[in-house]
C-alpha cells in the first residue's frame, strides 16, 4: 500500500467491522417478511468490507474472509436458485413461499420460512460480488504470480 495509513481509520475498522456485519445479518434475517432483506443485508456487509478495504487494502480484506469470493457467489446462487425452483417440484408456483413449524424442546415452536432461505442465498451472492470487486480493485498490476507483469514485454514478447 502506498502512503501512510490512518490510525483513526484502522481503529474504526477494528471496532466497527464486526458491528456492521452483525447489523447486516439482522437486516437480512429481518427482511424476509419484506422484499429485499438478503440484498440489503448483503450491501450492508459489503459496506463493512469496503471499510476494511479502505483501512488496510485488499490483503486485509482477503485475510478477513472465510471463503473465496467465487465460492460465496456460487453457493449463494445455488441456494437462491434451488429455493426459487423447489416449489415447482411439488406443483406450486415459482418462488412460492412455504412455512414450516418446528417444535424445539428448549425454545418451543419456531417458524422457518422458505423466503428466509432465499434471502440467505441472495446475501451470500451479494457479499461475494462485493468481495470480488474489492479484490479486483486491490489487485497489484505490477506483480502477477510473483513476477513482474511486464517482464515478457521487456524481453521483446508481445503482451497478451
N, C-alpha and C positions, 0 to 999 in steps of 0.2 A: 504494500500500500504506500502510495506516495504522499508525503507530507506528514504533519503531526496529527495524532489522534486526539480527539476531545475527551478529556477525563469526565466531563459532565455527561456527555452522550454515552460513554461507556457505563457509567454508574446508572444512568436512567435505563439503559438497556438491561442491565443486570437485574434491576428491580421490576421493571415493567413487563419484560418478556413473558414470564410465567403468568402474570396477572392478565395480560391481553389474551394469552392462549386459553386461560380459564373462562374469560368472558366470551371468547369465540365458541367454545363448547356449549356454554349456556345459551347463546344466541341460536346455535344450530339445533339444539335439542328442544328449546322453547318454541322455535319457529315451525315445528312440524304441524301445528294447528293452523298456520297461516302460510301463504306461499313464500318461498324464498328463504327458508330457515337455513338450509345447508349452504346455499350460495352466500348469504350474508355472513354466516359464521365462518365460512372459508375465506372471505375477504378480510374479516377481522383478524383471522390467524395469519393471513398474508401480510397484513399491516405489521404484525409482530415480527415477521421475518424481514420485512423492509427495514424496520428499526434496527434489527440485528445486523443487516447488511450495511446500513449507514454507519453503525458504530464500529464494526470490525471487518467488514469486507466479505467477500464470497467464501473465504476459508472458514470464518466463524459461522456462517450460515450452513455450510457443508457439515461442520462439526456438530451443530445443534439439531440435525435431522436424524430420525431413526431409520429412514429408508431413502432410497434414491427417488428423485422426483418422478422419473418414468414409472417406477413401481407404484407410487401413490396414484399416478394418473391411471394406470392400468387397473388397479384394484378398485378405485373409485368408479371408473367407467363400467367395470363388470358388475359391481354391486348395484349401481343405479339402473343399468340396463336389465339386469336379472329381476330386480324388484318391479320394474315397469312392465316387463313381459310375463312375469309369473301369473298374473290373473288370467291371461289368455289360455293357460293350460287347463284351467278349471271352468272355462266358458264365460268368464266375466270380461268386462271391457278393459282396454289398455289403461294402465295407471290407476285402476280402481283400488281404493284403499280398503284394507281389512284390519279389524281389531281383534286381537287375541287377548284373552284374560287368563292370567296365570296366578295360581294361589301359591304364595311363598310362605313357609312356616313362620318366620320371624316378622315378616313385613305385612303380609295379608295379600289382598288381591291387587295385582299390578296389570295395567293395560299396556300391551305392546301394539303399536300402530305401524302398519307397513310403510306409511309415508315417512316415518322417522328413519326407517332403514334406507329408504331412497335418499333422504337428506344426508345421511352419513356418507353415502356414495358420492353425492354431489360435493360435500365438504372435502372429502379426500381428493376429488378431482380438481377442485379449485385450488386447494393448497399445493397440490403437485404442479399445477400450471404456474402459479406464482413462484414456486421454488425454481422451476426450470428457467423462467425468465430471469430471475435474480442471478442464478448461477451462470447463465449465458452472458449477462451484462458484466459479471465479475471475472469472466474468463480472461486469462492473460494472453494478449495477442502475440507477444514476443516468444513465449515458450509453448511448445507443443510436445507433449510426451517426453519432457526432459531435454529437448534440444531446441535450438532456435528455429522459428517457423520460416525464416528467410535463408536458411543455410544452403538450400538447393539453388536458390537464385544466385548466391554468390559464386557457386561452382559452375554457373553457366546453364543450369537446367531451367526449363520453362515451368513456372508455378502452375499448379492445378487448381 
